[in-house]
Amino acid sequence: MAGSRARPFGWALIGCGNVGRSHSRWAVETPDIDVRAFCDINEDAASSYYEQYEGGYYTADPARVFADPDIEIVTIATTHATHAELAIAAFEAGKHVYLEKPMAMSTVDCLRIYEAMEAAGRKLMINFSIRFSGATRAIKSRLKPAKVSNAQCMMAPADLTRWQWDPVLGGGLLFDVGVHLADTLCWMHSSPPVWVSGTGGQVTHPGGLASDEIIDTASATIRFANGSVANYLMSDAGFSEALTKWFFVFNDGEQSAVLDKHFRRATITGPDPVSGELSTETFTPPFIDRMPLLLDAIRNDTETYTPARTGILATLVVENIIESIHSGRPQEIELPDVLRSQA
Ligand SMILES: NC(=O)c1ccc[n+]([C@@H]2O[C@H](COP(=O)([O-])OP(=O)(O)OC[C@H]3O[C@@H](n4cnc5c(N)ncnc54)[C@H](O)[C@@H]3O)[C@@H](O)[C@H]2O)c1
């Protein structure tokens, strides 16, 4: 029977930093996962994870994880610049991969990962956290594809010493949080993005970033193939307690939905089916468990919940926003063949 299996899946984490903690907890809490190894180029980080979560061993060398036949799934939660090479090496070693966002820092690298995944016949799930929220899922299931939406990520002035701002290691806020906005919009609009016009640049830290290429603020309009449109706003210009860091409004032509409280709360307004009067409902359903979704896709040989194409698309949108901001011109978004065939 599809889904049955005699032994648990051997699992390893590469990248024992902040978000690695969540991944370790999810792995430990999943009955069919056998925690095998913790890996980080900072061996002390790997060792402290090993102390806390146990498992077979810790190592500073990802190659040891890839060569371990008892490891079937690798979670990669490292700096953005390392995602492509680590994910490709994992696929070449025959592992399934749970990869942090952004999938990679360029569409070209995303496509290299995709090809390695296809060649290996293994699964890839991208950790687009907003998609695992019960509130986001409720909006997705109750609204028709969005016709008009507003998406923003607005945070307190950022710590510019973090690697996320480094042009090589992180690529700036758009690759850090901007990909979440892009992915959520593409999901809610259920249609490929075809055009984007962006402005912004260095608005909150003029001249204060490591490279002229790095953007702290992006304000963009995105048009989708089905004619729907979205506003996209991302900056570290100041946190609002009222709107919280992440704030979305989706309108499907009849109903509207607000997603706020760090994508935990959904408020849906629409006409009552009987009276026609507008009514509003607010709810905060729990997040769904992530690891079991990957295990199901592996067992049943189905697409993962957040497959490669979601990661490719989010990076593609962000690249086009950056290009539009730097060039001052709108961009027609060219979908790679793999997205065209799956759109
Ligand atoms: N999905 C989400 O909601 C979410 C939230 C936060 C962070 N993230 C993502 O998670 C990833 C990690 O972010 P973080 O905040 O945990 O960063 P972090 O700096 O806390 O941790 C990254 C770790 O990776 C290690 N590392 C770097 N290169 C390595 C390599 N080649 N091999 C092995 N280890 C290596 C570092 O030593 C560090 O311990 C990033 O992609 C980030 O965007 C996702």
The ligand as an ORCA input file, in Angstrom:
! r2SCAN-3c Opt
* xyz 0 1
  N      10.922     30.227      6.342
  C      11.055     31.177      7.242
  O      10.074     31.711      7.743
  C      12.438     31.604      7.660
  C      12.645     32.375      8.807
  C      13.955     32.725      9.129
  C      15.014     32.334      8.313
  N      14.762     31.600      7.198
  C      15.835     31.152      6.286
  O      16.612     30.136      6.926
  C      17.952     30.200      6.463
  C      18.869     30.369      7.657
  O      18.536     31.562      8.342
  P      18.904     31.754      9.896
  O      18.187     32.966     10.337
  O      18.695     30.492     10.614
  O      20.459     32.064      9.774
  P      21.600     31.795     10.855
  O      22.736     32.698     10.498
  O      21.044     31.878     12.238
  O      21.997     30.265     10.595
  C      22.640     29.846      9.414
  C      23.628     28.750      9.792
  O      24.144     28.157      8.596
  C      25.518     27.863      8.810
  N      26.159     27.721      7.505
  C      26.441     28.683      6.593
  N      26.996     28.138      5.484
  C      27.055     26.792      5.707
  C      27.513     25.693      4.925
  N      28.028     25.862      3.697
  N      27.438     24.451      5.448
  C      26.927     24.252      6.693
  N      26.484     25.272      7.482
  C      26.538     26.524      6.985
  C      26.023     29.038      9.641
  O      27.235     28.726     10.316
  C      24.841     29.266     10.585
  O      24.973     28.536     11.792
  C      17.975     31.358      5.455
  O      17.753     30.844      4.182
  C      16.818     32.229      5.880
  O      16.296     33.044      4.862
  C      13.496     31.219      6.871
*
